[in-house]
Amino acid sequence: MLLRKPDFYDSFKCIASKCSDTCCVGWEIDVDEASQEAYRNVAGVFGDKLRSNIEDGHFKLLPHDRCPFLDRENLCEIYRNLGEGALCDICREHPRFVEVFGDIMERGLGLCCEEAARLLLAGDGPLSFVTKECDEPEDDLDDDDREIRDEVLGERERMLGTLASSSVHFTDKLESVFAYNGKDPFFPLKSAHDMYELLAKTESFGPAWDAALAQIKAHIDIAGDTTHPEPPECQFSETESLRLIAYLIYRHYAKCLFEGREQGKLYFALFFWNAARLFAGELGGKINAIKMLSRQLEYCEENMVLIESALEKLITEQQNNL
């Protein structure tokens, strides 16, 4: 099997208590069967705590959805007491993700993690990928499905190649991939208010998102649908913009093989980038904007379907009106 991963994947390491956030708050934490079995054999007081805090295959969260094994320093008690190997699958793998397309496996890092977002933006040049052979089991694909897969991955490769090209101007890259000339910063939506309304339809992940969304609305109510200059620390460079857009295409576009909404998945990358750069101030700066948007959208299947379906409809209508 061929394994593909982005250029920053192997540089990732959890920064633990140095993180301004924690992935151990606000999430339902599944405990896989193998980990549950291992925890049944842990002796002493800590073993009792492990077993008493698992219910229906999940850790029983404390108030504010805090993991019961997250200590006052925001460090994991399981890791401290038993080592990394004792972590359940989701805690050991997060924020890593994997997709398999027959004999092709693709790995990446979820941008809900601020360190993953930082590594993505910190790259010196266009996003690139590392490929190598691996021994993971393949998914069966018949000849017709393999042909369709190759067409979709080939189209994605063309788009990623355009975004990475040193001979194509930034605006021409966006024009080629999205038919986006930059004159309308909310494309394919018509206004900042439309962008806010679409974000507001999604199911909230919690108070932090609600507060940020309220700030976005307040800004739009005051400034209307015009954009506003952000302070330098909130501005995305062309390299950062292209790496973010390319990564979102890498993560989502090929899923149309399973889920459809090809145009919705493509334009999600443009929508996400526009939301991150236009509302970076309200979302707490570049890294936090990426992290919050990722957590709100990419980690909720219903929200992704809502956004992609809305974008798919808009693009189809615009194409039919040409």
Phi and psi restraints in degrees (value plus and minus 20) as a CYANA .aco file:
   2 LEU   PHI    -112.2   -72.2
   2 LEU   PSI     106.7   146.7
   3 LEU   PHI    -123.9   -83.9
   3 LEU   PSI     110.2   150.2
   4 ARG   PHI    -142.6  -102.6
   4 ARG   PSI     118.3   158.3
   5 LYS   PHI    -169.3  -129.3
   5 LYS   PSI     132.5   172.5
   6 PRO   PHI     -91.5   -51.5
   6 PRO   PSI     140.6   180.6
   7 ASP   PHI     -81.9   -41.9
   7 ASP   PSI     -40.3    -0.3
   8 PHE   PHI    -121.1   -81.1
   8 PHE   PSI     -19.8    20.2
   9 TYR   PHI     -78.5   -38.5
   9 TYR   PSI     -68.8   -28.8
  10 ASP   PHI     -94.1   -54.1
  10 ASP   PSI     -29.9    10.1
  11 SER   PHI    -104.2   -64.2
  11 SER   PSI     -30.4     9.6
  12 PHE   PHI     -93.1   -53.1
  12 PHE   PSI     115.9   155.9
  13 LYS   PHI    -169.0  -129.0
  13 LYS   PSI     111.2   151.2
  14 CYS   PHI     -76.3   -36.3
  14 CYS   PSI     112.0   152.0
  15 ILE   PHI    -114.1   -74.1
  15 ILE   PSI     -13.5    26.5
  16 ALA   PHI      30.8    70.8
  16 ALA   PSI    -143.5  -103.5
  17 SER   PHI     -89.6   -49.6
  17 SER   PSI     -31.1     8.9
  18 LYS   PHI     -97.5   -57.5
  18 LYS   PSI     -33.4     6.6
  19 CYS   PHI     -91.7   -51.7
  19 CYS   PSI     119.2   159.2
  20 SER   PHI     -93.5   -53.5
  20 SER   PSI     -33.5     6.5
  21 ASP   PHI    -144.6  -104.6
  21 ASP   PSI    -192.9  -152.9
  22 THR   PHI    -168.6  -128.6
  22 THR   PSI     118.3   158.3
  23 CYS   PHI    -102.0   -62.0
  23 CYS   PSI     -14.8    25.2
  24 CYS   PHI    -120.9   -80.9
  24 CYS   PSI      -5.1    34.9
  25 VAL   PHI    -153.2  -113.2
  25 VAL   PSI     114.2   154.2
  26 GLY   PHI      70.3   110.3
  26 GLY   PSI     -15.3    24.7
  27 TRP   PHI    -144.6  -104.6
  27 TRP   PSI     126.0   166.0
  28 GLU   PHI     -95.5   -55.5
  28 GLU   PSI     110.2   150.2
  29 ILE   PHI    -131.4   -91.4
  29 ILE   PSI      85.4   125.4
  30 ASP   PHI     -94.1   -54.1
  30 ASP   PSI     121.1   161.1
  31 VAL   PHI    -134.1   -94.1
  31 VAL   PSI      92.1   132.1
  32 ASP   PHI     -85.6   -45.6
  32 ASP   PSI     141.0   181.0
  33 GLU   PHI     -81.8   -41.8
  33 GLU   PSI     -60.5   -20.5
  34 ALA   PHI     -82.9   -42.9
  34 ALA   PSI     -59.4   -19.4
  35 SER   PHI     -89.3   -49.3
  35 SER   PSI     -60.7   -20.7
  36 GLN   PHI     -79.3   -39.3
  36 GLN   PSI     -61.5   -21.5
  37 GLU   PHI     -84.3   -44.3
  37 GLU   PSI     -60.8   -20.8
  38 ALA   PHI     -85.3   -45.3
  38 ALA   PSI     -58.7   -18.7
  39 TYR   PHI     -88.0   -48.0
  39 TYR   PSI     -45.9    -5.9
  40 ARG   PHI     -85.6   -45.6
  40 ARG   PSI     -40.7    -0.7
  41 ASN   PHI    -122.0   -82.0
  41 ASN   PSI     -16.0    24.0
  42 VAL   PHI    -100.7   -60.7
  42 VAL   PSI     105.2   145.2
  43 ALA   PHI    -107.3   -67.3
  43 ALA   PSI     149.4   189.4
  44 GLY   PHI      59.9    99.9
  44 GLY   PSI    -189.2  -149.2
  45 VAL   PHI     -82.5   -42.5
  45 VAL   PSI     -60.6   -20.6
  46 PHE   PHI     -88.1   -48.1
  46 PHE   PSI     -56.1   -16.1
  47 GLY   PHI     -81.3   -41.3
  47 GLY   PSI     -61.1   -21.1
  48 ASP   PHI     -82.3   -42.3
  48 ASP   PSI     -60.2   -20.2
  49 LYS   PHI     -85.1   -45.1
  49 LYS   PSI     -60.7   -20.7
  50 LEU   PHI     -77.4   -37.4
  50 LEU   PSI     -72.6   -32.6
  51 ARG   PHI     -88.4   -48.4
  51 ARG   PSI     -53.4   -13.4
  52 SER   PHI     -96.6   -56.6
  52 SER   PSI     -32.4     7.6
  53 ASN   PHI    -127.9   -87.9
  53 ASN   PSI      -2.1    37.9
  54 ILE   PHI    -134.7   -94.7
  54 ILE   PSI     111.0   151.0
  55 GLU   PHI    -165.9  -125.9
  55 GLU   PSI     104.8   144.8
  56 ASP   PHI      33.5    73.5
  56 ASP   PSI      19.0    59.0
  57 GLY   PHI      58.9    98.9
  57 GLY   PSI      -6.3    33.7
  58 HIS   PHI    -153.2  -113.2
  58 HIS   PSI     136.1   176.1
  59 PHE   PHI     -93.6   -53.6
  59 PHE   PSI     118.9   158.9
  60 LYS   PHI     -98.9   -58.9
  60 LYS   PSI      89.0   129.0
  61 LEU   PHI     -92.8   -52.8
  61 LEU   PSI     128.2   168.2
  62 LEU   PHI    -102.8   -62.8
  62 LEU   PSI     156.1   196.1
  63 PRO   PHI     -72.0   -32.0
  63 PRO   PSI     127.3   167.3
  64 HIS   PHI      45.9    85.9
  64 HIS   PSI       3.6    43.6
  65 ASP   PHI      37.4    77.4
  65 ASP   PSI      20.8    60.8
  66 ARG   PHI    -113.3   -73.3
  66 ARG   PSI     114.0   154.0
  67 CYS   PHI     -80.7   -40.7
  67 CYS   PSI     116.8   156.8
  68 PRO   PHI     -87.3   -47.3
  68 PRO   PSI     -30.4     9.6
  69 PHE   PHI    -128.6   -88.6
  69 PHE   PSI      -5.6    34.4
  70 LEU   PHI    -113.3   -73.3
  70 LEU   PSI      96.6   136.6
  71 ASP   PHI    -103.9   -63.9
  71 ASP   PSI    -196.0  -156.0
  72 ARG   PHI     -85.7   -45.7
  72 ARG   PSI     -41.4    -1.4
  73 GLU   PHI    -113.9   -73.9
  73 GLU   PSI      -7.6    32.4
  74 ASN   PHI      38.7    78.7
  74 ASN   PSI      17.6    57.6
  75 LEU   PHI    -134.5   -94.5
  75 LEU   PSI     134.4   174.4
  76 CYS   PHI    -105.5   -65.5
  76 CYS   PSI     103.6   143.6
  77 GLU   PHI     -88.2   -48.2
  77 GLU   PSI     -51.2   -11.2
  78 ILE   PHI     -85.4   -45.4
  78 ILE   PSI     -65.2   -25.2
  79 TYR   PHI     -81.3   -41.3
  79 TYR   PSI     -64.4   -24.4
  80 ARG   PHI     -86.8   -46.8
  80 ARG   PSI     -58.1   -18.1
  81 ASN   PHI    -107.3   -67.3
  81 ASN   PSI     -54.7   -14.7
  82 LEU   PHI    -142.4  -102.4
  82 LEU   PSI     -30.4     9.6
  83 GLY   PHI      73.7   113.7
  83 GLY   PSI     146.2   186.2
  84 GLU   PHI     -80.4   -40.4
  84 GLU   PSI     -55.0   -15.0
  85 GLY   PHI     -83.9   -43.9
  85 GLY   PSI     -37.0     3.0
  86 ALA   PHI    -109.1   -69.1
  86 ALA   PSI     -25.6    14.4
  87 LEU   PHI     -87.3   -47.3
  87 LEU   PSI     125.7   165.7
  88 CYS   PHI     -89.6   -49.6
  88 CYS   PSI     144.0   184.0
  89 ASP   PHI     -74.2   -34.2
  89 ASP   PSI     -67.1   -27.1
  90 ILE   PHI     -86.3   -46.3
  90 ILE   PSI     -55.0   -15.0
  91 CYS   PHI     -94.7   -54.7
  91 CYS   PSI     -53.0   -13.0
  92 ARG   PHI     -94.2   -54.2
  92 ARG   PSI     -54.9   -14.9
  93 GLU   PHI    -111.0   -71.0
  93 GLU   PSI     -52.0   -12.0
  94 HIS   PHI     -77.1   -37.1
  94 HIS   PSI     116.0   156.0
  95 PRO   PHI    -116.3   -76.3
  95 PRO   PSI       3.5    43.5
  96 ARG   PHI     -90.1   -50.1
  96 ARG   PSI     129.0   169.0
  97 PHE   PHI    -157.4  -117.4
  97 PHE   PSI     142.7   182.7
  98 VAL   PHI    -163.0  -123.0
  98 VAL   PSI     120.3   160.3
  99 GLU   PHI    -147.3  -107.3
  99 GLU   PSI     122.2   162.2
 100 VAL   PHI    -143.6  -103.6
 100 VAL   PSI     107.4   147.4
 101 PHE   PHI    -142.8  -102.8
 101 PHE   PSI      60.2   100.2
 102 GLY   PHI      51.6    91.6
 102 GLY   PSI    -133.5   -93.5
 103 ASP   PHI    -120.0   -80.0
 103 ASP   PSI       2.3    42.3
 104 ILE   PHI    -143.7  -103.7
 104 ILE   PSI     104.5   144.5
 105 MET   PHI    -133.0   -93.0
 105 MET   PSI     115.1   155.1
 106 GLU   PHI    -143.7  -103.7
 106 GLU   PSI     110.8   150.8
 107 ARG   PHI    -134.8   -94.8
 107 ARG   PSI     139.4   179.4
 108 GLY   PHI    -187.5  -147.5
 108 GLY   PSI    -197.3  -157.3
 109 LEU   PHI    -141.6  -101.6
 109 LEU   PSI     110.2   150.2
 110 GLY   PHI     -89.1   -49.1
 110 GLY   PSI     116.6   156.6
 111 LEU   PHI    -101.4   -61.4
 111 LEU   PSI     -16.0    24.0
 112 CYS   PHI     -88.8   -48.8
 112 CYS   PSI     -34.1     5.9
 113 CYS   PHI    -113.1   -73.1
 113 CYS   PSI     104.1   144.1
 114 GLU   PHI     -85.8   -45.8
 114 GLU   PSI     -50.6   -10.6
 115 GLU   PHI     -90.4   -50.4
 115 GLU   PSI     -57.0   -17.0
 116 ALA   PHI     -83.7   -43.7
 116 ALA   PSI     -63.3   -23.3
 117 ALA   PHI     -83.3   -43.3
 117 ALA   PSI     -60.0   -20.0
 118 ARG   PHI     -83.9   -43.9
 118 ARG   PSI     -63.9   -23.9
 119 LEU   PHI     -84.2   -44.2
 119 LEU   PSI     -58.7   -18.7
 120 LEU   PHI     -80.4   -40.4
 120 LEU   PSI     -69.2   -29.2
 121 LEU   PHI     -92.7   -52.7
 121 LEU   PSI     -43.1    -3.1
 122 ALA   PHI     -98.2   -58.2
 122 ALA   PSI     -29.4    10.6
 123 GLY   PHI     -79.9   -39.9
 123 GLY   PSI     122.4   162.4
 124 ASP   PHI     -94.6   -54.6
 124 ASP   PSI     -46.7    -6.7
 125 GLY   PHI    -159.1  -119.1
 125 GLY   PSI    -182.0  -142.0
 126 PRO   PHI     -78.7   -38.7
 126 PRO   PSI     131.3   171.3
 127 LEU   PHI     -82.2   -42.2
 127 LEU   PSI     111.7   151.7
 128 SER   PHI    -147.7  -107.7
 128 SER   PSI     152.5   192.5
 129 PHE   PHI    -153.6  -113.6
 129 PHE   PSI     128.3   168.3
 130 VAL   PHI    -124.9   -84.9
 130 VAL   PSI     112.8   152.8
 131 THR   PHI    -145.0  -105.0
 131 THR   PSI     123.6   163.6
 132 LYS   PHI    -180.0  -140.0
 132 LYS   PSI     144.9   184.9
 133 GLU   PHI     -99.5   -59.5
 133 GLU   PSI     125.4   165.4
 134 CYS   PHI    -160.0  -120.0
 134 CYS   PSI     147.0   187.0
 135 ASP   PHI    -120.6   -80.6
 135 ASP   PSI      -3.0    37.0
 136 GLU   PHI     -90.1   -50.1
 136 GLU   PSI     131.0   171.0
 137 PRO   PHI     -87.6   -47.6
 137 PRO   PSI     124.0   164.0
 138 GLU   PHI    -107.7   -67.7
 138 GLU   PSI     137.6   177.6
 139 ASP   PHI    -112.4   -72.4
 139 ASP   PSI     121.0   161.0
 140 ASP   PHI     -92.1   -52.1
 140 ASP   PSI     113.3   153.3
 141 LEU   PHI    -153.8  -113.8
 141 LEU   PSI     111.6   151.6
 142 ASP   PHI     -98.6   -58.6
 142 ASP   PSI     155.4   195.4
 143 ASP   PHI     -82.0   -42.0
 143 ASP   PSI     -58.9   -18.9
 144 ASP   PHI     -86.3   -46.3
 144 ASP   PSI     -64.9   -24.9
 145 ASP   PHI     -85.5   -45.5
 145 ASP   PSI     -57.6   -17.6
 146 ARG   PHI     -84.6   -44.6
 146 ARG   PSI     -58.7   -18.7
 147 GLU   PHI     -84.9   -44.9
 147 GLU   PSI     -63.5   -23.5
 148 ILE   PHI     -84.2   -44.2
 148 ILE   PSI     -63.7   -23.7
 149 ARG   PHI     -76.8   -36.8
 149 ARG   PSI     -65.7   -25.7
 150 ASP   PHI     -84.4   -44.4
 150 ASP   PSI     -54.1   -14.1
 151 GLU   PHI     -86.5   -46.5
 151 GLU   PSI     -64.7   -24.7
 152 VAL   PHI     -86.3   -46.3
 152 VAL   PSI     -66.7   -26.7
 153 LEU   PHI     -86.4   -46.4
 153 LEU   PSI     -52.8   -12.8
 154 GLY   PHI     -85.9   -45.9
 154 GLY   PSI     -61.6   -21.6
 155 GLU   PHI     -85.5   -45.5
 155 GLU   PSI     -60.5   -20.5
 156 ARG   PHI     -82.8   -42.8
 156 ARG   PSI     -60.7   -20.7
 157 GLU   PHI     -82.5   -42.5
 157 GLU   PSI     -57.5   -17.5
 158 ARG   PHI     -82.6   -42.6
 158 ARG   PSI     -64.4   -24.4
 159 MET   PHI     -86.1   -46.1
 159 MET   PSI     -63.9   -23.9
 160 LEU   PHI     -84.6   -44.6
 160 LEU   PSI     -55.9   -15.9
 161 GLY   PHI     -84.9   -44.9
 161 GLY   PSI     -59.8   -19.8
 162 THR   PHI     -82.8   -42.8
 162 THR   PSI     -65.4   -25.4
 163 LEU   PHI     -85.3   -45.3
 163 LEU   PSI     -47.5    -7.5
 164 ALA   PHI    -111.7   -71.7
 164 ALA   PSI     -30.1     9.9
 165 SER   PHI     -85.5   -45.5
 165 SER   PSI     113.5   153.5
 166 SER   PHI    -102.8   -62.8
 166 SER   PSI     -30.8     9.2
 167 SER   PHI    -119.5   -79.5
 167 SER   PSI     -19.2    20.8
 168 VAL   PHI    -134.8   -94.8
 168 VAL   PSI     111.5   151.5
 169 HIS   PHI     -86.3   -46.3
 169 HIS   PSI     131.5   171.5
 170 PHE   PHI     -71.3   -31.3
 170 PHE   PSI     -71.0   -31.0
 171 THR   PHI     -86.9   -46.9
 171 THR   PSI     -52.8   -12.8
 172 ASP   PHI     -88.6   -48.6
 172 ASP   PSI     -51.9   -11.9
 173 LYS   PHI     -82.9   -42.9
 173 LYS   PSI     -66.2   -26.2
 174 LEU   PHI     -88.1   -48.1
 174 LEU   PSI     -54.5   -14.5
 175 GLU   PHI     -84.1   -44.1
 175 GLU   PSI     -61.9   -21.9
 176 SER   PHI     -87.4   -47.4
 176 SER   PSI     -62.0   -22.0
 177 VAL   PHI    -103.0   -63.0
 177 VAL   PSI     -60.6   -20.6
 178 PHE   PHI    -138.0   -98.0
 178 PHE   PSI     -21.1    18.9
 179 ALA   PHI      35.6    75.6
 179 ALA   PSI      20.6    60.6
 180 TYR   PHI    -135.6   -95.6
 180 TYR   PSI      97.2   137.2
 181 ASN   PHI    -118.5   -78.5
 181 ASN   PSI     -18.8    21.2
 182 GLY   PHI      64.2   104.2
 182 GLY   PSI     -28.1    11.9
 183 LYS   PHI     -91.4   -51.4
 183 LYS   PSI     -52.5   -12.5
 184 ASP   PHI    -131.7   -91.7
 184 ASP   PSI      80.5   120.5
 185 PRO   PHI     -86.8   -46.8
 185 PRO   PSI     -28.4    11.6
 186 PHE   PHI    -125.0   -85.0
 186 PHE   PSI     -18.3    21.7
 187 PHE   PHI     -71.6   -31.6
 187 PHE   PSI     116.0   156.0
 188 PRO   PHI    -106.4   -66.4
 188 PRO   PSI     -16.5    23.5
 189 LEU   PHI     -97.6   -57.6
 189 LEU   PSI     147.1   187.1
 190 LYS   PHI    -117.6   -77.6
 190 LYS   PSI     -39.7     0.3
 191 SER   PHI    -177.7  -137.7
 191 SER   PSI     146.7   186.7
 192 ALA   PHI     -82.2   -42.2
 192 ALA   PSI     -55.4   -15.4
 193 HIS   PHI     -85.0   -45.0
 193 HIS   PSI     -59.4   -19.4
 194 ASP   PHI     -82.9   -42.9
 194 ASP   PSI     -59.5   -19.5
 195 MET   PHI     -84.7   -44.7
 195 MET   PSI     -63.9   -23.9
 196 TYR   PHI     -81.2   -41.2
 196 TYR   PSI     -65.5   -25.5
 197 GLU   PHI     -80.0   -40.0
 197 GLU   PSI     -59.1   -19.1
 198 LEU   PHI     -87.8   -47.8
 198 LEU   PSI     -63.2   -23.2
 199 LEU   PHI     -82.8   -42.8
 199 LEU   PSI     -57.6   -17.6
 200 ALA   PHI     -89.5   -49.5
 200 ALA   PSI     -39.5     0.5
 201 LYS   PHI     -97.1   -57.1
 201 LYS   PSI     -36.4     3.6
 202 THR   PHI     -97.4   -57.4
 202 THR   PSI     133.4   173.4
 203 GLU   PHI     -92.3   -52.3
 203 GLU   PSI     106.9   146.9
 204 SER   PHI     -92.1   -52.1
 204 SER   PSI     121.6   161.6
 205 PHE   PHI    -106.2   -66.2
 205 PHE   PSI     -29.5    10.5
 206 GLY   PHI     134.6   174.6
 206 GLY   PSI    -195.1  -155.1
 207 PRO   PHI     -78.2   -38.2
 207 PRO   PSI     -55.5   -15.5
 208 ALA   PHI     -82.8   -42.8
 208 ALA   PSI     -61.9   -21.9
 209 TRP   PHI     -88.0   -48.0
 209 TRP   PSI     -62.0   -22.0
 210 ASP   PHI     -79.0   -39.0
 210 ASP   PSI     -62.1   -22.1
 211 ALA   PHI     -86.2   -46.2
 211 ALA   PSI     -62.6   -22.6
 212 ALA   PHI     -85.1   -45.1
 212 ALA   PSI     -61.6   -21.6
 213 LEU   PHI     -84.6   -44.6
 213 LEU   PSI     -56.8   -16.8
 214 ALA   PHI     -83.9   -43.9
 214 ALA   PSI     -58.1   -18.1
 215 GLN   PHI     -86.7   -46.7
 215 GLN   PSI     -58.8   -18.8
 216 ILE   PHI     -81.7   -41.7
 216 ILE   PSI     -65.7   -25.7
 217 LYS   PHI     -82.8   -42.8
 217 LYS   PSI     -61.3   -21.3
 218 ALA   PHI     -82.1   -42.1
 218 ALA   PSI     -61.3   -21.3
 219 HIS   PHI     -82.8   -42.8
 219 HIS   PSI     -64.1   -24.1
 220 ILE   PHI     -86.5   -46.5
 220 ILE   PSI     -58.7   -18.7
 221 ASP   PHI     -81.8   -41.8
 221 ASP   PSI     -53.4   -13.4
 222 ILE   PHI    -103.5   -63.5
 222 ILE   PSI     -68.0   -28.0
 223 ALA   PHI    -113.0   -73.0
 223 ALA   PSI     -29.9    10.1
 224 GLY   PHI      55.1    95.1
 224 GLY   PSI    -170.1  -130.1
 225 ASP   PHI    -113.9   -73.9
 225 ASP   PSI      -6.9    33.1
 226 THR   PHI    -105.7   -65.7
 226 THR   PSI     130.9   170.9
 227 THR   PHI    -103.0   -63.0
 227 THR   PSI     145.9   185.9
 228 HIS   PHI    -153.1  -113.1
 228 HIS   PSI     125.3   165.3
 229 PRO   PHI     -83.4   -43.4
 229 PRO   PSI     115.7   155.7
 230 GLU   PHI    -115.6   -75.6
 230 GLU   PSI     133.4   173.4
 231 PRO   PHI     -79.8   -39.8
 231 PRO   PSI     136.1   176.1
 232 PRO   PHI     -71.1   -31.1
 232 PRO   PSI     -56.8   -16.8
 233 GLU   PHI     -90.2   -50.2
 233 GLU   PSI     -32.9     7.1
 234 CYS   PHI    -121.2   -81.2
 234 CYS   PSI     -27.4    12.6
 235 GLN   PHI    -103.5   -63.5
 235 GLN   PSI     116.1   156.1
 236 PHE   PHI    -108.6   -68.6
 236 PHE   PSI     108.7   148.7
 237 SER   PHI     -92.5   -52.5
 237 SER   PSI     148.3   188.3
 238 GLU   PHI     -81.8   -41.8
 238 GLU   PSI     -61.2   -21.2
 239 THR   PHI     -83.1   -43.1
 239 THR   PSI     -65.4   -25.4
 240 GLU   PHI     -81.7   -41.7
 240 GLU   PSI     -62.6   -22.6
 241 SER   PHI     -81.3   -41.3
 241 SER   PSI     -66.6   -26.6
 242 LEU   PHI     -87.6   -47.6
 242 LEU   PSI     -58.0   -18.0
 243 ARG   PHI     -85.8   -45.8
 243 ARG   PSI     -61.4   -21.4
 244 LEU   PHI     -85.5   -45.5
 244 LEU   PSI     -68.1   -28.1
 245 ILE   PHI     -81.2   -41.2
 245 ILE   PSI     -66.5   -26.5
 246 ALA   PHI     -81.5   -41.5
 246 ALA   PSI     -60.4   -20.4
 247 TYR   PHI     -86.4   -46.4
 247 TYR   PSI     -58.7   -18.7
 248 LEU   PHI     -88.2   -48.2
 248 LEU   PSI     -56.1   -16.1
 249 ILE   PHI     -85.2   -45.2
 249 ILE   PSI     -63.7   -23.7
 250 TYR   PHI     -76.9   -36.9
 250 TYR   PSI     -64.9   -24.9
 251 ARG   PHI     -92.5   -52.5
 251 ARG   PSI     -58.6   -18.6
 252 HIS   PHI    -130.1   -90.1
 252 HIS   PSI     -50.8   -10.8
 253 TYR   PHI     -79.6   -39.6
 253 TYR   PSI     -66.4   -26.4
 254 ALA   PHI     -87.2   -47.2
 254 ALA   PSI     -34.9     5.1
 255 LYS   PHI     -86.9   -46.9
 255 LYS   PSI     -32.0     8.0
 256 CYS   PHI     -82.2   -42.2
 256 CYS   PSI     -39.8     0.2
 257 LEU   PHI     -79.9   -39.9
 257 LEU   PSI     -51.8   -11.8
 258 PHE   PHI    -122.7   -82.7
 258 PHE   PSI     -53.2   -13.2
 259 GLU   PHI    -135.6   -95.6
 259 GLU   PSI     -31.4     8.6
 260 GLY   PHI      56.1    96.1
 260 GLY   PSI    -175.6  -135.6
 261 ARG   PHI      35.7    75.7
 261 ARG   PSI      28.2    68.2
 262 GLU   PHI     -77.4   -37.4
 262 GLU   PSI     -68.9   -28.9
 263 GLN   PHI     -89.1   -49.1
 263 GLN   PSI     -55.8   -15.8
 264 GLY   PHI     -83.2   -43.2
 264 GLY   PSI     -58.9   -18.9
 265 LYS   PHI     -90.7   -50.7
 265 LYS   PSI     -57.3   -17.3
 266 LEU   PHI     -85.9   -45.9
 266 LEU   PSI     -69.5   -29.5
 267 TYR   PHI     -96.7   -56.7
 267 TYR   PSI     -31.7     8.3
 268 PHE   PHI     -79.2   -39.2
 268 PHE   PSI     -57.4   -17.4
 269 ALA   PHI     -82.3   -42.3
 269 ALA   PSI     -61.9   -21.9
 270 LEU   PHI     -89.4   -49.4
 270 LEU   PSI     -61.8   -21.8
 271 PHE   PHI     -80.6   -40.6
 271 PHE   PSI     -66.5   -26.5
 272 PHE   PHI     -81.6   -41.6
 272 PHE   PSI     -67.6   -27.6
 273 TRP   PHI     -81.4   -41.4
 273 TRP   PSI     -65.9   -25.9
 274 ASN   PHI     -81.9   -41.9
 274 ASN   PSI     -63.1   -23.1
 275 ALA   PHI     -83.6   -43.6
 275 ALA   PSI     -62.0   -22.0
 276 ALA   PHI     -85.3   -45.3
 276 ALA   PSI     -63.2   -23.2
 277 ARG   PHI    -100.7   -60.7
 277 ARG   PSI     -55.1   -15.1
 278 LEU   PHI     -97.5   -57.5
 278 LEU   PSI     -49.3    -9.3
 279 PHE   PHI    -135.7   -95.7
 279 PHE   PSI       2.0    42.0
 280 ALA   PHI     -77.9   -37.9
 280 ALA   PSI     -59.2   -19.2
 281 GLY   PHI     -81.7   -41.7
 281 GLY   PSI     -65.7   -25.7
 282 GLU   PHI     -90.7   -50.7
 282 GLU   PSI     -45.0    -5.0
 283 LEU   PHI    -115.5   -75.5
 283 LEU   PSI     -15.8    24.2
 284 GLY   PHI      73.3   113.3
 284 GLY   PSI       5.0    45.0
 285 GLY   PHI      79.4   119.4
 285 GLY   PSI     152.8   192.8
 286 LYS   PHI     -78.2   -38.2
 286 LYS   PSI     -74.5   -34.5
 287 ILE   PHI     -83.6   -43.6
 287 ILE   PSI     -65.0   -25.0
 288 ASN   PHI     -87.6   -47.6
 288 ASN   PSI     -54.3   -14.3
 289 ALA   PHI     -82.2   -42.2
 289 ALA   PSI     -65.8   -25.8
 290 ILE   PHI     -82.4   -42.4
 290 ILE   PSI     -66.3   -26.3
 291 LYS   PHI     -80.8   -40.8
 291 LYS   PSI     -66.2   -26.2
 292 MET   PHI     -89.0   -49.0
 292 MET   PSI     -61.8   -21.8
 293 LEU   PHI     -85.7   -45.7
 293 LEU   PSI     -60.2   -20.2
 294 SER   PHI     -82.0   -42.0
 294 SER   PSI     -67.8   -27.8
 295 ARG   PHI     -84.0   -44.0
 295 ARG   PSI     -60.3   -20.3
 296 GLN   PHI     -90.5   -50.5
 296 GLN   PSI     -57.5   -17.5
 297 LEU   PHI    -124.5   -84.5
 297 LEU   PSI     -74.5   -34.5
 298 GLU   PHI     -90.5   -50.5
 298 GLU   PSI     -41.3    -1.3
 299 TYR   PHI    -123.3   -83.3
 299 TYR   PSI      -2.4    37.6
 300 CYS   PHI    -155.2  -115.2
 300 CYS   PSI      90.9   130.9
 301 GLU   PHI     -78.2   -38.2
 301 GLU   PSI     -61.3   -21.3
 302 GLU   PHI     -82.9   -42.9
 302 GLU   PSI     -60.1   -20.1
 303 ASN   PHI     -87.6   -47.6
 303 ASN   PSI     -58.8   -18.8
 304 MET   PHI     -85.0   -45.0
 304 MET   PSI     -62.4   -22.4
 305 VAL   PHI     -82.0   -42.0
 305 VAL   PSI     -62.3   -22.3
 306 LEU   PHI     -81.3   -41.3
 306 LEU   PSI     -70.2   -30.2
 307 ILE   PHI     -85.8   -45.8
 307 ILE   PSI     -69.4   -29.4
 308 GLU   PHI     -82.4   -42.4
 308 GLU   PSI     -59.7   -19.7
 309 SER   PHI     -86.0   -46.0
 309 SER   PSI     -61.0   -21.0
 310 ALA   PHI     -83.8   -43.8
 310 ALA   PSI     -63.4   -23.4
 311 LEU   PHI     -87.7   -47.7
 311 LEU   PSI     -60.4   -20.4
 312 GLU   PHI     -78.0   -38.0
 312 GLU   PSI     -64.4   -24.4
 313 LYS   PHI     -84.5   -44.5
 313 LYS   PSI     -63.9   -23.9
 314 LEU   PHI     -82.7   -42.7
 314 LEU   PSI     -66.4   -26.4
 315 ILE   PHI     -85.2   -45.2
 315 ILE   PSI     -61.6   -21.6
 316 THR   PHI     -81.9   -41.9
 316 THR   PSI     -63.8   -23.8
 317 GLU   PHI     -83.1   -43.1
 317 GLU   PSI     -62.9   -22.9
 318 GLN   PHI     -86.6   -46.6
 318 GLN   PSI     -58.1   -18.1
 319 GLN   PHI     -87.9   -47.9
 319 GLN   PSI     -57.5   -17.5
 320 ASN   PHI     -90.0   -50.0
 320 ASN   PSI     -42.5    -2.5
 321 ASN   PHI    -108.7   -68.7
 321 ASN   PSI     -25.8    14.2
